Every structure is written in C-alpha cells, then in structure tokens.
C-alpha cells in the first residue's frame, strides 16, 4: 500500500471514529425534532410522559417530567456540572450519564453530585393533551 493510500485509509478511519464518538454523546434516540425554537409548538403529548418519569427533548434542550399524575414540569437538559445532556428520567430522578449526577424530577434540585446547582426550570403549558413552551 502506498503512503498516500495509507494516509487516506487512516484519515477515513479517523473520521468514522469521530462520527461514532459524536453520536455516542447524543441522547440515545430520545430526541424530538421539528419544534426547535417555536413558542407554542407541541413538544410532547401528556401520554408520552410517564408518571415518575419523563422525556428528554434534545432538539429543545429540555427534559419534561411528570412527578405526580397530571403535574408536568420542564427543566434545561444541560447538566449544571459539566454541561453534558441528561439522558433519562426514571424513579423520579433526572440522570446525567457523564458523571452520574441525579436531579429531582419534581423541582430540578440536585439529589447526588458532582453537580451542585439545580437544573433551571423552563416554563411550559399543557392544553388538552399537548405540552408546549409556556
């Protein structure tokens, strides 16, 4: 294999590795696209948000939770420790995969660090079964 061809192969492999690494920093497919920046646009339906759980809306940088039946909250999905995107909501906790910070799904407060600041709340409104920016 010539030096030029070898460099081409190594460059292509490096680019593929970078693409894979960037994809791994994503949210595992929980992203909901198509409503970015549109006030009043539907972010989710109430049936999409389980009680005690939530949904990460990566395209908006939000996580929507339902701490109690019929009570919906939204917070920034950017972890206050190192800026990673939170990845999931389960058992009443919003979880950041980077350093395992956990935030309370009802108020965004830190339940375990290394984060020391709560997730900032985001105003939303629920009309019928639609959740949108408030």
CORDA-V345249 format. One record per backbone hydrogen bond with DSSP energy under -1.0 kcal/mol. CO is the residue of the C=O (numbers start at 1). NH is the residue of the N-H. Records with the same first field share a line. If there is no record, write none. Layout:
BEGIN
CO: NH + NH
END
This chain:
BEGIN
2: 6
3: 7
4: 8
5: 9
6: 10
7: 11
8: 12
9: 13
10: 14
11: 15
12: 16
13: 17
14: 18
15: 19
16: 20
17: 21
18: 22
19: 23
20: 24
23: 26
35: 38
38: 41
44: 131
45: 48
46: 49
50: 53
52: 92
53: 66
55: 64
57: 60 + 62
61: 77
62: 57
63: 75
64: 55
65: 73
66: 52
68: 71
73: 65
74: 122
75: 63
77: 86
79: 83
84: 79
88: 95
90: 93
92: 105
93: 90
94: 103
95: 87 + 88
96: 100
101: 96
102: 111 + 112
103: 94
104: 108
108: 119
109: 104
112: 102
120: 76
123: 134
125: 132
127: 130
129: 46
130: 127
131: 43 + 44
132: 125
END
